[in-house]
Amino acid sequence: MSDSQNENLRQAALFYHEHPKPGKLEVRATKPLANGRDLARAYSPGVAEACLEIKSEPSDASRYTARGNLVGVVSNGSAVLGLGNIGALASKPVMEGKAVLFKKFANIDCFDIEVEEKDPEKLAEIVCSLEPTFGAINLEDIKAPDCFIVEKICREKMNIPVFHDDQHGTAIVVGAAATNALEVAGKRFEDIKIVSTGGGAAGIACLNMLLKLGVKRENVWLCDIDGLVYEGRTSEMTPQKAEYAQASDKRTLDEVIDGADMFLGLSGPGVLKPEMVAKMADRPIIFALANPTPEIMPEEARKVAPEAIIATGRSDFPNQVNNVLCFPFIFRGALDVGATEINDEMCVACVQGIAELARATTSAEAAAAYQGEQLTFGCDYLIPKPFDPRLVGVVSAAVAKAAMDSGVATRPIEDLEAYKHKLDQSVFKSALLMRPLFEAARVASRRIIFAEGEDERVLRAAQAILEETTETPILIGRPEVLEARCERAGLTIRPGHDFEFVNPENDPRYFDYWNTYHELMERKGVTPDIAKAIMRTNTTAIGAVAVQRGEADSLICGTFGEYRWHLDYIQQILGTERLTPHGALSLMILEDGPLFIADTQVNELPTPEQVARIVEGAARHVRRFGLEPNIALCSQSQFGNHKEGSGKRLREALEILDSRNPDFCYEGEMNVDVALDPELRQRIFPRSRMQGAANVLVFAHADAASGVRNILKMRADGLEVGPILMGMGNKAHIVSPSITARGLLNMAAIAGTPVDHYG
């Protein structure tokens, strides 16, 4: 990398830390503080009640304060990343970063605490005094051997988990990577010879973990800057190193590397030479974890050992051993069961959970975050990626179970499966709202045909459908392309074996399909030749014909292309007197709850009758999510103050709805702020029949509905489920090109249950 590139990266990193406000953390209140009543509850006199409850029962601190979800990240800055002993103050950006990772990956709140104290016993005393504040302590970037002393004292004196991540976090991720590397290499822990460089905290912890996983002590050869750690050596020795001393007359790394199955490096750049790699066993496992420059560069190792299985500490090579795969999730599980410590059983459970996840099918979210990388289990994919959203559910649940089984949990979880679902919901924002539809889809066993079957998002959705529902996915696509893209994406499903497909280039049903389409369209100017061409090239039309013929129950299309274009073919083929598209409904999942928006796509300027049908259809769909509809008809007009325009049309729609006496709440016409703020609405229109905030907004113009939907997506971090095409009896849905694989899975669940003719 050139000097100018390095300087650009440096400036970008500094800008990131300075703007828009200095640092990476802030404190936010979780309770309202808007009036005197709130103040009296948050502070004096109401706060005294919580204090007295905790005095009476100390464990209630987790009920009435944030302590049960609060971790202290503590460092004295004596061994910071690759920077060394830079001091407590200079370590603060790293500790803030650690806190951000806790929040991002496991929703754990953190305070970073930098302590200017070099004496390990005094540092331990300071940490122990913090126990009333925190549910757990993460020790960070404390040099060896001081870190061993600090952790030992804290674990003995404190009744909350204390975890030195540089030791145990690294060890856990190394254990998971080694577990899978051995599976790929066809070797076993109990049989392998390990040579390790680096006798620091992380190196010793990794070796300790490998022993717990089955490696034999006599098969471990530890080297440091002075060479082999051997019995009788006195220079640069610690009690921790002495545990691995060998009775041998060999003295150098070059001498002991012969026949080694695994090299574990936590030392410095260039320590392992290519000629040493050549002496290792067949298919050697090389974990060169020094940062930023590993003990040997992967390309150098592969020159002499092409089948080597390699991991590093860098993100620009496969198999990055990154502690973020461990520490957020082991703390999440420990906190949730009120563990008094993080013990060996919990660490091993964490190892196994991480390793198992890498062997499973890659998640669509991880694939999207790491576009262009091959995420298929094997030599270059031994451990999952940090942005795999399944980590929190799989790993934290495994840790929680291990804590309970080993007797260190003070708040055992009765239903671990429900706990895992709850963790998944914290990552997949749509999970809780979608549950009723997934449960219905498991019973209905419908056939869902995807028009753009060759799209990787569709392929990943198909895999998830087969894993999570009883639906049958049918994909439109060329079988050889489907096969190749499943293989490339690391999916286990295959066309013709796990799912049905329609080959637009060569399908035995081609004659039936173009004839069906021609019969439907022959009086609308479609000739046989046009019908034949469309059934070879237009996958939306092919999917709609499959539904019309009863070979599929519902079509999902729109991962590319324009909404109206897809809608035209759906109307041509599936439209009837009873089945007519009358609106698109989008569910926006926001931080403070769900909000439905209609009509975002179908009717540019809906008539009063169309608005009424949109309202009725929206109410039915909202109830499918297990919610009671509270529908606001939104306009620039407010309860009659504009005589013409959208206000007039919405008032006429209200009259139509009133005449039908529906069994749900609706009100209008009103501004959006009045719809969402009950107190404001009460001041403006005290006799409104609507109570509480609206959860459905119906607009009189598609521009307004679409604009609100997109603003919520882009500026309020809203997650869209939909759009749901209303009026087609659930026979077809048109998604947006920005949809994710998870979004397609959600749409399949929506399509997975039959509804009445309004859809």
C-alpha positions in Angstrom: 0.0 0.0 0.0 1.4 3.4 -1.0 2.2 6.2 1.5 -0.7 8.3 0.1 -3.1 5.4 0.6 -1.9 4.9 4.1 -2.4 8.6 4.8 -5.9 8.5 3.4 -6.8 5.6 5.6 -5.3 7.4 8.6 -7.3 10.6 8.0 -10.5 8.6 7.3 -10.1 6.8 10.6 -9.5 10.0 12.5 -12.5 11.7 10.9 -14.6 8.7 11.8 -13.6 9.1 15.5 -14.1 12.9 15.5 -17.4 13.5 13.6 -20.3 14.2 13.9 -19.4 14.2 17.6 -16.1 13.0 19.3 -15.9 9.3 20.3 -18.1 6.3 19.5 -20.4 6.2 22.5 -23.1 8.2 24.2 -25.6 7.5 27.0 -29.3 7.6 26.3 -32.2 7.4 28.7 -34.6 4.4 28.4 -37.5 6.0 30.2 -39.4 9.1 29.4 -38.5 12.3 31.3 -41.0 14.8 29.9 -42.8 16.2 32.9 -42.8 16.5 36.7 -44.4 13.1 37.1 -41.6 11.4 35.2 -39.0 13.3 37.2 -40.6 12.2 40.5 -40.4 8.6 39.4 -36.9 8.7 37.9 -35.4 10.5 40.8 -36.7 11.7 44.2 -39.0 10.5 45.7 -39.8 7.6 43.5 -36.3 6.3 43.1 -36.2 5.5 46.8 -38.6 2.6 46.2 -36.2 0.8 43.8 -33.3 1.4 46.2 -35.2 -0.1 49.1 -36.2 -3.2 47.1 -32.6 -3.8 46.1 -31.4 -3.3 49.7 -34.0 -6.0 50.7 -33.1 -8.3 47.8 -29.8 -7.6 46.1 -30.6 -9.7 43.0 -33.4 -7.3 42.3 -30.8 -4.9 40.9 -31.3 -6.7 37.6 -35.0 -5.9 37.8 -34.8 -2.2 38.6 -31.5 -1.1 37.1 -29.5 -1.7 34.0 -26.9 -3.7 35.9 -28.0 -7.1 34.5 -27.2 -5.9 31.0 -24.1 -3.8 31.8 -20.5 -4.8 31.2 -17.4 -2.9 32.3 -14.6 -3.0 29.8 -11.5 -2.3 32.0 -7.9 -1.7 30.8 -4.7 -0.1 32.0 -3.4 0.3 28.5 -0.4 -1.9 29.0 -0.8 -4.1 26.0 -3.0 -2.4 23.4 -3.6 -4.3 20.2 -0.3 -4.1 18.3 0.6 -0.8 19.9 2.0 -2.1 23.2 2.1 -0.2 26.4 0.6 3.2 25.4 -1.1 3.9 28.7 -4.7 4.1 29.9 -5.7 7.3 28.2 -4.4 6.4 24.8 -6.3 3.1 25.1 -9.7 4.7 25.3 -10.5 4.6 21.6 -10.0 0.8 21.7 -12.1 0.4 24.8 -14.9 2.5 23.3 -14.7 0.3 20.2 -15.1 -2.8 22.3 -18.2 -1.3 23.9 -19.6 -0.5 20.5 -19.1 -4.1 19.4 -20.9 -5.4 22.6 -23.9 -3.2 21.7 -23.9 -3.9 18.0 -23.6 -7.7 18.1 -25.3 -8.6 21.4 -27.2 -5.5 22.6 -25.2 -5.3 25.7 -24.6 -1.9 27.3 -21.0 -1.0 28.3 -19.0 1.5 30.1 -15.3 1.7 29.2 -13.1 2.2 32.2 -9.4 3.1 31.7 -7.4 2.9 34.9 -4.0 4.4 35.4 -2.6 1.6 37.5 0.3 -0.7 36.6 0.4 -2.7 39.8 -1.6 -5.8 39.0 -2.8 -6.4 42.6 -3.9 -2.7 43.0 -5.6 -2.9 39.6 -7.5 -6.0 40.6 -8.6 -4.3 43.8 -10.0 -1.4 41.8 -11.9 -3.8 39.5 -13.3 -5.7 42.4 -14.7 -2.5 43.9 -16.8 -2.0 40.8 -18.9 -5.1 41.3 -22.0 -3.2 42.5 -22.1 -1.4 39.1 -21.8 -4.2 36.6 -23.3 -7.5 35.7 -19.9 -8.7 34.3 -16.3 -7.5 33.7 -14.3 -7.7 30.5 -10.6 -7.3 31.2 -8.8 -5.9 28.1 -5.3 -5.2 26.9 -3.4 -5.9 30.1 0.1 -7.2 29.6 1.2 -10.7 30.6 1.9 -11.9 33.2 0.0 -9.1 35.0 -3.3 -10.1 33.3 -3.1 -13.6 34.9 -2.8 -12.0 38.3 -5.6 -9.5 37.8 -8.0 -12.1 36.5 -7.2 -14.7 39.2 -7.8 -12.2 42.0 -11.0 -10.8 40.4 -12.4 -14.3 39.7 -11.7 -15.3 43.3 -13.3 -12.2 44.9 -16.1 -11.3 42.6 -19.5 -13.0 42.2 -20.0 -11.9 38.6 -18.3 -13.1 35.4 -14.8 -11.8 34.9 -13.4 -12.6 31.4 -10.0 -11.6 30.0 -10.9 -11.5 26.3 -7.3 -11.3 25.1 -6.8 -14.7 26.6 -10.0 -16.6 26.5 -11.8 -14.9 23.6 -8.8 -15.6 21.3 -8.7 -19.2 22.7 -12.3 -19.8 22.0 -12.2 -18.6 18.4 -8.9 -20.6 17.8 -10.6 -23.6 19.3 -13.6 -23.3 16.9 -11.3 -22.7 13.9 -9.1 -25.7 14.9 -12.1 -27.9 15.4 -13.2 -27.3 11.8 -9.7 -27.3 10.4 -9.2 -30.8 11.7 -12.5 -31.9 10.2 -11.4 -30.5 6.8 -8.0 -32.2 7.2 -9.4 -35.5 8.4 -7.4 -35.4 11.7 -8.3 -35.6 15.4 -7.2 -33.5 18.4 -5.9 -36.4 20.3 -3.5 -37.4 17.4 -2.0 -34.1 16.4 1.4 -32.5 17.1 1.1 -28.7 17.8 4.0 -26.3 17.7 3.2 -22.8 19.1 5.1 -19.5 19.1 4.3 -16.9 21.7 4.1 -17.5 25.5 1.9 -14.5 26.2 -1.6 -14.5 27.6 -3.3 -15.3 24.4 -0.9 -18.1 23.4 -1.1 -19.9 26.8 -4.9 -19.6 26.8 -5.1 -21.1 23.3 -3.0 -24.0 24.3 -5.1 -24.5 27.4 -8.2 -24.6 25.3 -6.7 -27.0 22.8 -6.0 -29.4 25.7 -9.6 -29.1 26.9 -10.6 -30.1 23.3 -8.5 -33.3 23.4 -4.9 -32.4 22.5 -2.4 -34.3 24.5 0.0 -32.3 26.7 3.0 -34.2 25.5 2.2 -33.3 21.9 2.5 -29.5 22.5 5.8 -27.8 21.7 5.9 -24.1 22.9 8.5 -21.7 21.6 9.1 -18.1 22.4 11.8 -15.5 21.6 14.4 -17.6 23.4 13.4 -20.8 21.5 11.8 -24.0 22.9 10.3 -23.9 26.4 12.1 -26.9 27.9 12.5 -28.4 31.3 15.2 -26.6 33.3 15.1 -23.4 31.3 15.3 -20.2 33.4 15.4 -17.3 31.1 12.1 -15.5 30.3 10.1 -18.1 32.1 6.7 -17.8 33.8 4.7 -20.4 35.7 2.3 -20.5 32.8 5.0 -21.3 30.3 6.5 -23.9 32.6 3.3 -25.9 32.3 4.4 -26.7 28.7 8.1 -27.3 29.2 9.3 -30.3 27.2 12.0 -32.8 28.3 14.0 -32.4 25.1 17.5 -31.4 23.9 15.9 -29.5 20.9 16.1 -25.8 21.2 14.8 -24.0 18.1 11.5 -23.7 16.3 13.2 -25.2 13.2 14.1 -28.3 15.1 10.7 -28.9 16.7 8.5 -28.1 13.6 9.4 -31.4 11.9 6.2 -33.5 11.4 3.9 -30.9 13.1 0.2 -31.1 12.2 -0.5 -27.6 13.4 1.4 -24.4 13.9 -0.1 -21.8 16.2 1.5 -18.4 16.0 0.8 -15.5 18.4 4.2 -13.9 18.2 5.5 -11.7 15.4 6.1 -11.3 11.7 8.2 -13.7 9.7 8.7 -16.2 12.5 7.7 -19.2 10.5 9.8 -19.7 7.4 8.7 -21.5 4.2 11.4 -24.2 4.7 9.8 -24.9 8.1 6.4 -25.3 6.6 7.9 -27.8 4.2 8.9 -30.0 7.2 5.3 -30.1 8.6 2.9 -33.0 8.1 0.7 -33.5 5.1 -2.1 -30.9 4.9 -0.7 -28.7 7.7 -2.8 -26.4 9.7 -1.2 -22.9 10.0 -2.7 -20.3 12.3 -0.4 -17.3 11.8 -2.2 -14.8 14.0 0.3 -12.0 14.6 -1.1 -8.6 13.6 -0.7 -6.7 11.4 1.9 -9.0 9.8 1.5 -12.7 10.4 4.2 -15.2 11.2 4.1 -16.2 7.5 2.0 -14.8 4.7 -0.5 -17.3 3.3 0.9 -17.1 -0.2 4.4 -18.0 1.1 3.1 -21.0 3.0 1.1 -22.3 0.0 4.1 -22.2 -2.2 5.6 -25.1 -0.3 2.4 -26.6 1.0 -0.5 -26.0 -1.5 -3.0 -27.9 0.7 -2.2 -26.0 3.8 -5.2 -24.8 5.9 -4.5 -21.3 7.0 -6.0 -18.7 9.4 -4.7 -15.3 10.2 -5.7 -12.3 12.3 -6.3 -10.2 9.3 -9.6 -9.3 7.6 -8.1 -9.4 4.1 -7.4 -13.1 4.2 -9.9 -16.0 4.7 -10.4 -17.3 8.2 -9.8 -14.2 10.3 -9.6 -15.2 14.0 -11.5 -12.4 15.4 -12.6 -12.2 19.1 -15.8 -10.5 18.1 -17.1 -14.0 17.2 -17.0 -14.8 20.9 -17.1 -12.1 23.5 -20.5 -10.5 22.8 -22.2 -13.8 22.7 -20.6 -15.5 25.7 -21.4 -12.4 27.8 -25.0 -12.4 26.4 -25.6 -15.9 27.6 -23.8 -15.4 30.9 -25.8 -12.2 31.7 -29.1 -13.7 30.8 -28.9 -16.6 33.2 -27.2 -14.5 35.9 -24.0 -16.5 35.8 -21.6 -16.0 38.7 -18.6 -16.8 36.4 -17.6 -17.9 32.9 -16.3 -21.4 33.4 -14.6 -24.0 31.2 -18.0 -25.6 30.2 -19.3 -22.3 29.0 -16.1 -21.6 27.0 -16.3 -25.1 25.3 -20.0 -24.6 24.5 -19.0 -21.3 22.8 -16.3 -23.1 20.8 -18.8 -25.8 19.7 -21.5 -23.2 18.8 -19.2 -21.2 16.6 -17.8 -24.2 14.9 -21.2 -25.7 14.2 -22.5 -22.5 12.7 -19.6 -22.4 10.2 -20.6 -25.9 9.0 -24.2 -24.8 8.5 -25.5 -23.1 5.4 -24.3 -19.5 5.3 -26.9 -16.9 6.2 -28.1 -14.5 3.6 -27.2 -11.5 5.8 -23.6 -12.6 6.1 -23.4 -13.2 2.4 -24.7 -9.7 1.8 -22.2 -8.2 4.2 -19.3 -10.0 2.6 -20.2 -9.9 -1.1 -17.7 -11.5 -3.4 -16.3 -13.9 -0.7 -16.8 -17.6 -0.8 -18.7 -18.5 2.3 -18.8 -22.3 1.9 -17.5 -24.5 4.7 -14.0 -25.7 3.8 -10.3 -24.6 3.8 -11.2 -20.9 3.4 -14.3 -20.8 5.6 -13.6 -22.4 9.0 -15.4 -20.0 11.2 -18.5 -17.8 10.6 -18.3 -14.1 9.8 -18.9 -11.6 12.6 -22.0 -10.2 10.8 -23.7 -13.6 10.7 -26.9 -12.7 12.6 -27.3 -16.3 13.8 -24.3 -16.1 16.2 -26.2 -14.5 19.0 -29.0 -17.1 19.0 -26.8 -20.2 18.5 -23.8 -19.3 20.6 -25.5 -17.4 23.5 -28.1 -20.2 23.9 -25.3 -22.8 24.0 -23.5 -20.7 26.7 -26.6 -20.2 28.7 -27.3 -24.0 28.7 -23.7 -24.7 29.7 -24.0 -22.3 32.6 -27.2 -23.9 33.8 -25.8 -27.4 33.4 -22.6 -26.5 35.3 -24.5 -24.9 38.2 -23.3 -21.3 37.9 -26.6 -19.8 36.7 -28.6 -17.9 39.3 -31.6 -17.2 37.0 -32.0 -20.4 35.0 -34.0 -20.2 31.7 -36.9 -22.7 31.6 -37.5 -22.7 27.8 -34.1 -22.5 25.9 -35.8 -22.7 22.5 -38.0 -19.7 23.4 -34.9 -17.9 24.6 -33.1 -18.6 21.3 -36.1 -17.3 19.4 -36.0 -14.1 21.6 -32.4 -13.6 20.7 -33.1 -14.1 17.0 -35.9 -11.5 17.3 -33.3 -9.0 18.6 -31.4 -9.4 15.3 -34.2 -10.2 12.8 -36.5 -7.2 13.4 -39.3 -8.9 11.6 -39.2 -12.2 13.5 -41.8 -11.5 16.2 -44.3 -9.9 13.9 -43.9 -12.6 11.3 -44.4 -15.5 13.8 -48.2 -15.9 13.2 -47.7 -16.1 9.5 -44.8 -18.6 9.7 -47.0 -20.8 12.0 -49.8 -20.6 9.5 -47.4 -21.3 6.6 -46.2 -24.5 8.4 -49.8 -25.8 8.3 -50.8 -24.7 4.8 -48.0 -26.4 2.7 -48.5 -24.2 -0.3 -46.4 -24.1 -3.4 -44.6 -20.7 -4.0 -43.2 -20.0 -7.4 -40.4 -17.4 -7.7 -40.1 -15.6 -11.1 -36.5 -14.7 -10.7 -35.2 -18.0 -9.5 -31.6 -17.5 -10.6 -31.2 -14.5 -8.2 -29.0 -15.5 -5.2 -31.5 -13.9 -2.8 -34.2 -16.1 -4.2 -31.9 -19.2 -3.8 -31.1 -18.3 -0.2 -34.8 -17.7 0.5 -35.6 -21.1 -1.0 -33.1 -22.8 1.3 -34.7 -21.0 4.3 -38.2 -21.9 3.2 -37.3 -25.6 3.1 -35.6 -25.3 6.5 -38.3 -23.2 8.3 -41.6 -24.0 6.7 -43.6 -26.7 5.0 -43.9 -24.7 1.8 -42.6 -26.0 -1.5 -40.5 -23.5 -3.5 -40.6 -23.6 -7.3 -37.9 -21.6 -9.1 -38.0 -20.4 -12.6 -34.5 -20.7 -14.0 -32.1 -22.7 -16.1 -31.1 -25.8 -14.1 -27.4 -25.5 -14.9 -27.4 -21.9 -13.7 -29.4 -22.8 -10.6 -27.0 -25.6 -9.8 -23.9 -23.4 -10.2 -25.2 -20.5 -8.2 -26.3 -22.8 -5.3 -22.8 -24.3 -5.3 -21.2 -20.8 -5.4 -23.4 -19.5 -2.6 -22.6 -22.5 -0.4 -26.2 -23.7 -0.3 -27.0 -27.4 0.1 -30.2 -27.3 -2.1 -30.1 -28.5 -5.7 -32.7 -28.1 -8.5 -34.7 -31.2 -9.2 -33.7 -32.8 -5.9 -34.7 -30.3 -3.2 -36.9 -27.9 -5.2 -38.9 -27.9 -8.4 -38.0 -25.6 -11.3 -39.4 -24.4 -14.6 -36.7 -24.1 -17.3 -37.8 -21.2 -19.6 -35.4 -22.5 -22.3 -36.5 -26.1 -22.4 -39.4 -27.3 -20.3 -41.8 -30.2 -21.3 -44.8 -28.0 -20.3 -43.8 -25.2 -22.7 -46.6 -26.1 -25.2 -49.2 -26.2 -22.4 -48.0 -22.8 -21.0 -48.0 -20.9 -24.2 -51.4 -22.3 -25.2 -52.8 -21.3 -21.8 -51.5 -17.8 -22.2 -52.7 -17.5 -25.7 -56.2 -18.7 -24.7 -56.3 -15.9 -22.1 -55.0 -13.2 -24.4 -56.0 -14.1 -27.9 -58.7 -11.4 -27.9 -56.3 -8.8 -26.6 -54.0 -8.9 -29.6 -51.7 -11.7 -28.5 -50.8 -14.1 -31.4 -49.5 -17.6 -31.0 -46.0 -16.4 -31.9 -46.2 -13.7 -29.3 -47.4 -16.1 -26.7 -44.5 -18.5 -27.5 -42.0 -15.7 -27.1 -43.4 -14.5 -23.8 -43.3 -18.0 -22.4 -39.6 -18.3 -23.3 -38.6 -14.9 -22.0 -41.0 -13.4 -19.4 -40.6 -15.2 -16.1 -43.3 -13.2 -14.4 -45.8 -14.3 -17.0 -44.5 -17.9 -16.8 -45.0 -17.9 -13.0 -48.5 -16.4 -13.3 -49.5 -19.1 -15.8 -48.2 -21.7 -13.4 -50.5 -20.3 -10.7 -53.4 -20.0 -13.2 -53.0 -23.6 -14.2 -53.0 -24.7 -10.5 -49.4 -25.9 -10.6 -48.4 -23.3 -7.9 -50.5 -21.5 -5.3 -48.7 -18.1 -5.3 -46.2 -16.1 -7.4 -43.5 -13.9 -6.0 -41.8 -11.6 -8.5 -40.1 -8.2 -8.7 -36.5 -8.7 -7.4 -35.7 -6.6 -10.5 -37.8 -4.5 -12.9 -40.6 -2.0 -12.4 -43.6 -2.7 -10.3 -46.3 -1.8 -12.9 -44.7 -4.0 -15.5 -45.0 -7.0 -13.3 -48.5 -6.0 -12.2 -49.7 -5.8 -15.8 -48.9 -9.5 -16.5 -50.4 -10.5 -13.1 -53.6 -8.7 -14.0 -53.7 -10.2 -17.5 -53.3 -13.8 -16.4 -54.7 -14.0 -12.9 -57.2 -11.1 -12.8 -60.9 -11.9 -12.7 -64.1 -10.1 -11.5 -63.3 -11.2 -8.0 -59.5 -10.9 -8.2 -58.5 -7.3 -8.9 -55.5 -5.6 -7.4 -56.7 -2.8 -5.2 -53.6 -1.7 -3.2 -50.1 -2.4 -2.0 -49.6 -2.6 1.7 -46.1 -2.2 3.3 -45.4 -3.1 6.9 -42.6 -0.8 8.2 -41.0 -2.2 11.4 -39.7 0.7 13.4 -37.8 1.0 16.7 -41.0 1.8 18.5 -43.2 -0.7 16.7 -44.9 -1.6 13.4 -46.6 0.8 11.1 -48.5 -0.2 7.9 -48.5 2.2 4.9 -51.0 2.0 1.9 -51.4 2.3 -1.1 -47.8 2.6 -2.1 -48.0 1.1 -5.7 -51.3 0.2 -7.3 -53.6 3.2 -7.5 -51.9 6.5 -8.3 -55.0 8.6 -7.4 -57.5 6.2 -5.8 -61.2 6.9 -6.0 -63.3 6.9 -2.8 -64.4 3.3 -3.5 -60.8 2.2 -4.0 -59.8 3.9 -0.8 -62.5 2.0 1.0 -61.3 -1.3 -0.4 -57.7 -0.4 0.5 -58.8 0.2 4.1 -60.8 -3.1 4.2 -57.9 -5.1 2.7 -55.4 -3.4 5.1 -57.5 -4.4 8.1 -57.6 -8.0 7.1 -53.9 -8.2 6.5 -53.0 -6.4 9.8 -55.0 -9.1 11.6 -53.0 -11.8 9.9 -50.1 -10.4 11.9 -52.0 -10.8 15.1 -52.6 -7.0 15.5 -55.8 -5.1 15.8 -56.1 -2.4 13.0 -56.3 1.2 14.0 -56.5 2.9 10.6 -56.0 6.6 9.8 -57.0 8.1 6.4 -54.3 10.7 5.9 -54.4 13.9 3.9 -53.3 17.5 3.9 -56.9 18.1 5.0 -57.8 17.8 8.6 -61.3 16.8 9.6 -63.0 18.8 6.9 -60.9 22.0 6.8 -60.2 21.5 3.0 -63.3 21.2 0.9 -61.8 19.8 -2.2 -58.9 17.6 -3.2 -57.8 14.5 -1.3 -59.8 15.6 1.8 -63.0 15.3 -0.2 -62.2 11.9 -1.6 -61.3 10.6 1.8 -64.5 11.9 3.4 -66.5 10.1 0.7 -64.5 6.9 1.4 -65.4 7.3 5.1 -69.1 7.5 4.1 -68.7 4.3 2.1 -67.0 2.5 5.0 -69.7 3.8 7.5 -72.4 2.3 5.3 -70.7 -1.1 5.5 -70.3 -1.0 9.2 -66.9 -2.7 9.4 -65.6 -4.3 12.6 -62.4 -2.3 13.0 -61.4 1.2 13.9 -60.9 3.9 11.2 -60.9 7.6 11.3 -60.1 10.6 9.0 -59.3 12.6 7.2 -56.3 13.9 9.2 -52.6 14.8 9.1 -50.0 12.2 9.8 -48.9 13.8 13.0 -52.4 13.8 14.3 -52.8 10.1 13.4 -49.7 9.1 15.3 -50.1 11.5 18.4 -53.3 10.8 20.4 -52.8 13.8 22.6 -52.6 16.1 19.7 -55.6 14.5 18.1 -57.6 14.9 21.4 -56.9 18.7 21.3 -57.8 19.1 17.7 -60.8 16.7 17.5 -61.9 15.6 21.0 -64.7 13.4 19.7 -62.6 11.3 17.4 -63.6 7.6 17.4 -59.9 6.6 17.3 -58.1 5.8 20.5 -54.3 5.6 20.7 -51.9 6.0 17.8 -52.8 4.7 14.4 -50.9 1.6 13.2 -52.1 1.9 9.6 -51.8 5.0 7.4 -53.9 5.1 4.2 -53.1 7.9 1.8 -55.2 9.5 -1.0 -52.2 9.5 -3.3 -49.6 6.9 -4.1 -46.9 9.6 -4.1 -47.6 10.4 -0.5 -47.7 6.7 0.6 -44.6 5.8 -1.3 -42.7 8.9 0.0 -43.6 8.1 3.6 -42.5 4.5 3.1 -39.2 5.4 1.6 -38.4 8.1 4.2 -39.1 5.5 7.0 -36.7 3.1 5.3 -33.9 5.5 4.7 -34.1 7.9 7.6 -35.8 5.9 10.4 -34.0 2.6 9.8 -37.4 1.0 9.1 -37.4 -2.6 7.9 -40.0 -3.2 5.2 -42.1 -6.4 5.0 -43.9 -6.3 1.6 -45.3 -4.7 -0.3 -48.3 -7.0 0.0 -50.5 -7.0 -3.1 -54.1 -6.8 -1.8 -57.0 -8.0 -3.9 -55.4 -11.0 -5.6 -56.4 -13.6 -3.0 -52.7 -14.1 -2.1 -52.0 -15.5 -5.6 -49.3 -13.0 -6.4 -47.0 -10.5 -4.7 -44.6 -8.0 -6.3 -41.6 -7.2 -4.1 -39.1 -4.3 -4.6 -35.7 -4.7 -6.1 -34.1 -3.8 -2.8 -35.6 -6.8 -1.0 -33.2 -9.1 0.9 -33.3 -12.9 1.1 -34.9 -12.5 4.6 -37.5 -10.3 3.1 -38.3 -12.9 0.4 -38.6 -15.5 3.2 -41.1 -13.2 4.9 -43.1 -12.7 1.7 -43.2 -16.5 1.2 -44.7 -16.8 4.7 -47.3 -14.1 3.7 -48.0 -16.0 0.5 -48.1 -19.3 2.4 -51.6 -19.1 3.6 -54.8 -18.7 1.6 -57.0 -15.7 2.2 -60.4 -14.5 1.0 -60.9 -12.9 -2.4 -59.9 -9.5 -1.1 -56.4 -10.8 -0.3 
